Amino acid sequence: MNTETRTTPSHGQIRDQQRETWDKFSAGWKKWDEMVIGWIAPFGEAMIRHANLREDSEVLDVAAGTGEPGLTAAARVPRGRVTVTDLAEHMLAVAAEKAAQRGLRNVETRVCDAGALPFADASADAVLCRFGFMFFPDVAVAAREFARVARPGARVCTAVWGEPEKNPWATSIMGTIARHVDLPAPPPGSPGLFRCAPPGYMRAVFAEAGFRDIVEEELTCDMVIDTPERYWAFMTDIAAPVVAGLAKADEGARERIRAEVLGLASQFLREGAVRMPSVGTVVVGTR
């Protein structure tokens, strides 16, 4: 009898894999930064609106990648300070470069793990985390850390992607790959794009961490990109699961996948560009 057992990676292994992956893909994120920042800016603006920032606020932006929404927040707290954190040093290098280009002197970058923040208790007036929670090894531990570093009355604001069927920008390519390539099913609750999508999921996480007056706001915006070919180039430059899936396909299967994806993307052509819907939820809690 075959008694093969499948081991689940530890949180430390997941964290190390993510650090390696994000650093590896940092060049792609830098290349497409302007497009991405424009696309998901509405989520950051909503988070900043809910954060109730003052001119002298101390702001922590966790898992910020190339720096947003922390850099936007920094311009709104001229007498305050924004600390931008991420696991990936190379991603933060892009954030620091952008801060310097904008003349933002109140921004600091810090490589750290969201589940073990190197900051004092009750030291932040606002904590931001845009599209980071779904990748944390332990969502509950990260939420408790956010609560620990937030001052009483501080707002903690996050954004997570909604259900897959509302996000064809991601499912068009990943669903196509899955039809052509045998992809192993991830263990339940493991990090992934739609892990925090179920309605009420983040509200329960925030409540368990001790936040009050929890607010959820669903936002919809389009990923706008010039052509179906540019959509393919973008997703194969920045999305690790896409690259991993395509690596399992032979040349013929890869060409079929590409043709199907270009066809799907073409269905979203409007007003001279590909406009693919994306839906996420902004979740806000008060410490």
BAKOLNU-136995 format. One record per residue (C-alpha): y negated, z negated, x; residue in three letters. Coordinates in pm, whole numbers, padded with zeros to 5 digits, always signed. Example, Ala and Ser with C-alpha at 12.3 -4.5 7.8 and 13.67 -1.06 7.14 Angstrom:
<pts>
+00450-00780+01230ALA;+00106-00714+01367SER;
</pts>
This chain:
<pts>
+00000+00000+00000MET;-00348+00089+00127ASN;-00559-00225+00130THR;-00874-00079+00282GLU;-01168-00314+00238THR;-01530-00210+00237ARG;-01770-00448+00404THR;-02120-00495+00272THR;-02389-00489+00545PRO;-02558-00820+00612SER;-02929-00861+00544HIS;-02992-00851+00918GLY;-02800-00525+00953GLN;-02989-00372+00660ILE;-03320-00478+00813ARG;-03231-00332+01154ASP;-03112-00005+00996GLN;-03434+00022+00798GLN;-03650-00045+01102ARG;-03469+00230+01293GLU;-03491+00473+01000THR;-03861+00419+00926TRP;-03951+00450+01293ASP;-03745+00771+01314LYS;-03925+00920+01014PHE;-04275+00799+01111SER;-04376+01142+01247ALA;-04290+01300+00912GLY;-04488+01038+00725TRP;-04788+01096+00952LYS;-04762+01473+00898LYS;-04765+01436+00519TRP;-04985+01126+00502ASP;-05285+01287+00334GLU;-05073+01436+00055MET;-04878+01114-00002VAL;-05187+00894-00001ILE;-05357+01116-00257GLY;-05046+01128-00475TRP;-04979+00753-00503ILE;-05342+00636-00477ALA;-05353+00542-00849PRO;-05091+00273-00791PHE;-05289+00120-00504GLY;-05613+00136-00704GLU;-05448-00048-00994ALA;-05311-00314-00759MET;-05652-00365-00596ILE;-05815-00385-00941ARG;-05571-00659-01043HIS;-05610-00843-00709ALA;-05963-00968-00795ASN;-06087-00924-00438LEU;-06408-01084-00314ARG;-06618-00973-00018GLU;-06460-01246+00197ASP;-06098-01225+00074SER;-05808-01264+00312GLU;-05563-00993+00208VAL;-05202-00940+00313LEU;-05047-00594+00260ASP;-04669-00614+00314VAL;-04444-00315+00390ALA;-04758-00103+00411ALA;-04616+00177+00624GLY;-04911+00394+00728THR;-05160+00143+00589GLY;-05220+00178+00218GLU;-05338+00020+00000PRO;-05447-00226+00268GLY;-05700+00006+00433LEU;-05864+00080+00098THR;-05878-00295+00032ALA;-06036-00354+00374ALA;-06339-00146+00279ALA;-06388-00376-00021ARG;-06372-00704+00171VAL;-06637-00645+00443PRO;-06660-01016+00522ARG;-06288-01074+00479GLY;-05978-00957+00660ARG;-05672-00745+00583VAL;-05342-00789+00764THR;-05117-00485+00728VAL;-04748-00547+00797THR;-04432-00338+00820ASP;-04090-00349+00986LEU;-04158-00022+01168ALA;-04391-00037+01466GLU;-04444+00341+01470HIS;-04557+00342+01107MET;-04809+00066+01182LEU;-04940+00266+01478ALA;-05045+00534+01227VAL;-05215+00264+01015ALA;-05405+00128+01316ALA;-05516+00479+01412GLU;-05647+00542+01060LYS;-05829+00206+01054ALA;-06004+00297+01381ALA;-06098+00643+01250GLN;-06258+00483+00944ARG;-06442+00222+01150GLY;-06261-00066+00978LEU;-06296-00365+01211ARG;-06144-00616+00970ASN;-05787-00481+00983VAL;-05499-00622+01185GLU;-05145-00484+01201THR;-04837-00702+01237ARG;-04471-00604+01272VAL;-04268-00843+01059CYS;-03996-00886+00799ASP;-04101-00938+00435ALA;-03830-01202+00400GLY;-03971-01415+00686ALA;-04348-01370+00693LEU;-04511-01518+01006PRO;-04807-01659+00814PHE;-04908-02009+00710ALA;-04853-02147+00362ASP;-05139-02075+00118ALA;-05323-01849+00364SER;-05383-01531+00157ALA;-05626-01469-00128ASP;-05423-01165-00236ALA;-05086-01017-00144VAL;-05017-00646-00196LEU;-04688-00456-00166CYS;-04676-00096-00284ARG;-04328+00058-00314PHE;-04170-00190-00076GLY;-03971-00434-00291PHE;-03685-00193-00365MET;-03605-00168+00006PHE;-03602-00541+00089PHE;-03255-00678+00172PRO;-03318-00974-00063ASP;-03581-00918-00332VAL;-03586-01283-00445ALA;-03636-01416-00090VAL;-03929-01178-00036ALA;-04091-01282-00365ALA;-04064-01647-00265ARG;-04224-01568+00069GLU;-04511-01394-00110PHE;-04553-01703-00325ALA;-04548-01929-00019ARG;-04829-01748+00164VAL;-05046-01700-00147ALA;-05318-01954-00215ARG;-05325-02126-00556PRO;-05482-01881-00800GLY;-05416-01581-00573ALA;-05284-01260-00723ARG;-04968-01099-00590VAL;-04951-00729-00681CYS;-04669-00484-00631THR;-04566-00138-00748ALA;-04208-00017-00795VAL;-04071+00317-00913TRP;-03963+00353-01274GLY;-03634+00487-01407GLU;-03484+00792-01231PRO;-03520+01021-01534GLU;-03898+00966-01523LYS;-03920+01065-01154ASN;-03806+01425-01106PRO;-03999+01436-00776TRP;-03705+01235-00636ALA;-03412+01323-00862THR;-03456+01701-00843SER;-03345+01706-00482ILE;-03118+01399-00469MET;-02934+01497-00786GLY;-02874+01845-00649THR;-02739+01711-00321ILE;-02508+01474-00512ALA;-02361+01769-00705ARG;-02267+01948-00382HIS;-02186+01661-00146VAL;-01955+01363-00189ASP;-02196+01073-00143LEU;-02053+00720-00134PRO;-02183+00497-00413ALA;-02404+00221-00271PRO;-02297-00139-00339PRO;-02458-00285-00654PRO;-02801-00431-00584GLY;-02836-00263-00245SER;-03176-00128-00135PRO;-03275+00202-00290GLY;-03559+00390-00457LEU;-03476+00283-00814PHE;-03331-00059-00750ARG;-03628-00236-00914CYS;-03666+00017-01197ALA;-03483-00158-01485PRO;-03736-00286-01743PRO;-03811-00653-01687GLY;-03645-00665-01344TYR;-03959-00746-01144MET;-04098-00973-01415ARG;-03784-01188-01380ALA;-03810-01184-00998VAL;-04174-01294-01013PHE;-04101-01565-01270ALA;-03817-01704-01058GLU;-04052-01715-00757ALA;-04295-01931-00953GLY;-04567-01684-01050PHE;-04750-01722-01381ARG;-04948-01488-01609ASP;-04726-01198-01509ILE;-04861-00857-01609VAL;-04680-00520-01600GLU;-04863-00187-01617GLU;-04678+00146-01622GLU;-04860+00432-01450LEU;-04787+00803-01452THR;-04922+01059-01208CYS;-04811+01393-01065ASP;-04694+01468-00715MET;-04897+01782-00647VAL;-04779+02015-00372ILE;-04860+02381-00306ASP;-04524+02555-00349THR;-04155+02482-00409PRO;-04096+02557-00039GLU;-04351+02294+00059ARG;-04177+02044-00171TYR;-03849+02113+00012TRP;-04020+02074+00350ALA;-04184+01748+00244PHE;-03868+01584+00112MET;-03662+01690+00414THR;-03930+01552+00647ASP;-03978+01206+00494ILE;-03675+01108+00283ALA;-03390+00954+00483ALA;-03135+00979+00195PRO;-03212+01351+00162VAL;-03158+01412+00533VAL;-02839+01201+00531ALA;-02704+01390+00230GLY;-02782+01732+00375LEU;-02612+01631+00701ALA;-02284+01611+00507LYS;-02321+01968+00375ALA;-02200+02276+00559ASP;-02440+02565+00607GLU;-02332+02742+00287GLY;-02366+02430+00073ALA;-02704+02353+00228ARG;-02833+02699+00136GLU;-02706+02659-00221ARG;-02872+02317-00244ILE;-03199+02459-00116ARG;-03191+02750-00363ALA;-03122+02516-00655GLU;-03396+02273-00552VAL;-03651+02553-00518LEU;-03551+02670-00866GLY;-03595+02321-01011LEU;-03931+02276-00837ALA;-04045+02614-00973SER;-04009+02473-01325GLN;-04299+02239-01246PHE;-04540+02516-01138LEU;-04870+02477-01326ARG;-05221+02584-01237GLU;-05115+02727-00902GLY;-04920+02425-00771ALA;-04601+02228-00818VAL;-04682+01921-01029ARG;-04385+01684-01052MET;-04417+01372-01269PRO;-04382+01030-01110SER;-04376+00701-01297VAL;-04400+00351-01157GLY;-04484-00001-01268THR;-04753-00223-01122VAL;-04648-00588-01149VAL;-04898-00871-01102VAL;-04839-01244-01081GLY;-05076-01536-01024THR;-04980-01812-00785ARG;
</pts>
